[in-house]
Amino acid sequence: MIELSSKGIRLSFDPDLGIIQSFHVSDREKEIAPLHLAPWVGSGETLPDDIAPHLKKLGGDFSVRPLPARKAVQRCMAGRQTLRGAC
C-alpha cells in the first residue's frame, strides 16, 4: 500500500491491484471520504478462495453513477453531440 498525504488530504493506493483504496479530505474539524468500500472489506468476513483478488478489496475509485443509454455513451466516447446536447 502506498500512502500519500499533505495538509488536509490523504490517499491510499494499492499498486498490486491499481486501486485507490481510500481518499480523505479534511477542512477544520470536518472530514469527507467520498470513495465507497464494499461491505465485506475489512469486516473479517470469509470470502471464497477462488474469488478474484480485486473483488476481495473492492472499493475506492470505481464509479457508481448511473450511465445513459448505450447509444448516448457511444456518441459521447466518439466526441459527438447527443440528443440531449453536448457530452
C-alpha positions in Angstrom: 0.0 0.0 0.0 1.3 3.5 -0.9 0.2 6.3 1.4 0.3 9.9 0.2 -0.7 12.9 2.3 -0.5 16.6 2.6 -2.2 19.1 4.9 -5.9 18.2 4.8 -5.7 15.3 2.3 -4.8 11.6 2.4 -4.8 8.9 -0.2 -4.0 5.2 -0.1 -3.1 3.4 -3.3 -2.8 -0.4 -3.8 -0.3 -0.8 -6.6 -0.8 -4.6 -6.8 -4.4 -4.0 -7.9 -4.2 -0.5 -9.2 -6.9 0.7 -6.8 -7.2 4.0 -4.9 -8.3 2.3 -1.7 -9.1 5.4 0.3 -9.2 9.2 -0.1 -9.9 11.6 2.7 -10.2 15.4 2.6 -10.5 17.4 5.8 -11.2 21.1 6.5 -11.1 22.3 10.0 -12.8 19.5 12.0 -14.8 18.0 9.2 -13.6 15.1 7.1 -15.1 13.5 4.0 -14.2 10.2 2.4 -16.1 10.1 -0.9 -14.9 6.7 -2.1 -17.0 3.6 -1.3 -15.9 0.3 0.0 -17.7 -3.0 -0.4 -19.4 -4.1 2.9 -17.0 -7.1 3.3 -13.8 -5.1 3.0 -12.1 -5.0 6.4 -15.1 -6.9 8.0 -13.2 -10.1 8.6 -15.9 -11.9 6.5 -14.5 -15.1 4.9 -14.6 -15.0 1.2 -14.3 -17.9 -1.3 -10.7 -18.8 -2.1 -11.3 -18.6 -5.8 -12.7 -15.0 -5.8 -10.8 -12.5 -8.0 -8.2 -10.5 -6.0 -9.7 -7.1 -6.9 -13.1 -8.3 -5.5 -11.6 -9.0 -2.1 -10.6 -5.3 -1.8 -13.4 -3.9 -3.9 -13.8 -0.2 -3.3 -12.2 3.1 -3.9 -12.2 4.6 -7.3 -14.9 2.7 -9.2 -17.8 4.8 -10.5 -21.2 4.2 -9.1 -23.1 6.9 -11.0 -25.9 6.0 -13.4 -25.0 5.8 -17.1 -27.1 6.9 -20.0 -28.4 4.7 -22.8 -25.8 2.8 -24.7 -26.1 4.9 -27.9 -25.6 8.1 -25.9 -22.4 6.6 -24.3 -21.0 5.6 -27.7 -21.7 9.1 -29.1 -20.0 10.7 -26.1 -17.0 8.5 -26.3 -16.7 9.4 -30.0 -17.0 13.1 -29.2 -20.3 13.6 -30.9 -23.3 15.5 -29.7 -26.2 13.5 -28.2 -29.9 14.1 -28.4 -29.7 15.9 -25.0 -26.8 18.2 -26.1 -23.1 18.1 -25.8 -21.4 15.3 -23.8 
